[in-house]
Amino acid sequence: MEYRRTLAWVLLIPFLALTAYALYDVGYMGIFGAAVINSGSLQIFVDLAIALVLVLTWLVPEAKAAGRNPWPWVVATLFLGVISPLLYLVTGKSRG
């Protein structure tokens, strides 16, 4: 499962840079404001929310099975989006 950690790093690093730029450019609330400009951007935002709920249906039982508390990751996902599940993957112990 080391490939999951590697993939998470490959996705996390550039995404953190993009997120930092977006926060600098429009701020935290500006990101959410952009999500409701029109029906197309709202659809993308809702799609992301649904995808994150699906990710959490994997993350919670996976974390429990690994002996990790899932709730900080759930709360962080509500505020940080996909950054939290990616951090969960890069901070986990390799199992094989």
C-alpha positions in Angstrom: 0.0 0.0 0.0 3.0 2.3 -0.2 1.7 3.4 -3.6 -1.2 5.1 -1.9 1.2 7.2 0.2 3.3 8.1 -2.8 0.2 9.0 -4.8 -1.1 11.1 -1.9 2.2 13.0 -1.7 2.2 13.6 -5.5 -1.3 15.0 -5.3 -0.9 16.9 -2.0 2.1 19.0 -2.7 0.8 20.8 -5.8 -2.7 21.0 -4.4 -1.4 22.7 -1.3 0.4 25.2 -3.5 -2.8 25.8 -5.5 -4.8 26.2 -2.2 -2.3 28.6 -0.8 -2.5 30.7 -4.0 -6.4 30.6 -3.9 -6.4 31.7 -0.3 -4.0 34.5 -1.1 -6.0 35.6 -4.1 -9.6 35.4 -2.9 -9.5 34.2 0.8 -11.3 31.4 2.5 -14.8 32.8 2.0 -14.0 33.8 -1.6 -13.5 30.2 -2.4 -17.0 29.4 -1.2 -18.4 32.5 -2.9 -17.0 31.3 -6.2 -18.9 28.0 -5.7 -22.3 29.8 -6.0 -21.6 32.2 -8.9 -23.6 30.1 -11.3 -25.2 26.7 -11.7 -22.0 25.2 -13.2 -19.8 26.2 -10.3 -22.5 25.1 -7.8 -22.6 21.7 -9.6 -18.9 21.3 -9.2 -19.1 22.3 -5.5 -21.9 19.8 -4.8 -20.0 17.1 -6.7 -17.0 17.7 -4.5 -19.1 17.6 -1.4 -20.6 14.2 -2.5 -17.2 12.8 -3.3 -15.9 13.9 0.1 -18.8 12.1 1.8 -17.9 9.0 -0.1 -14.2 9.4 0.9 -15.3 9.6 4.5 -17.3 6.4 4.2 -13.9 4.8 3.5 -11.8 6.8 5.9 -13.8 6.3 9.1 -13.8 2.5 9.1 -10.2 2.4 7.7 -9.0 4.7 10.5 -10.8 2.6 13.2 -9.3 -0.6 11.8 -5.8 1.0 11.9 -6.3 2.1 15.5 -6.5 5.8 14.6 -9.2 8.3 15.8 -11.2 9.2 12.6 -13.0 12.2 14.0 -10.3 14.8 13.7 -10.0 13.7 10.0 -13.7 14.1 9.6 -13.8 17.6 11.1 -10.7 18.6 9.1 -12.3 17.4 5.9 -15.3 19.7 6.6 -13.0 22.7 6.7 -10.1 21.7 4.4 -11.7 19.4 1.9 -9.5 16.8 0.2 -6.4 18.1 2.0 -7.5 16.2 5.1 -7.9 12.7 3.5 -4.6 13.2 1.6 -2.8 14.1 4.9 -4.4 11.0 6.5 -2.9 8.9 3.7 0.6 10.4 4.0 0.7 10.2 7.8 -0.5 6.6 8.0 1.7 3.6 8.8 2.5 1.3 5.9 0.7 -2.0 6.2 2.6 -4.3 3.9 
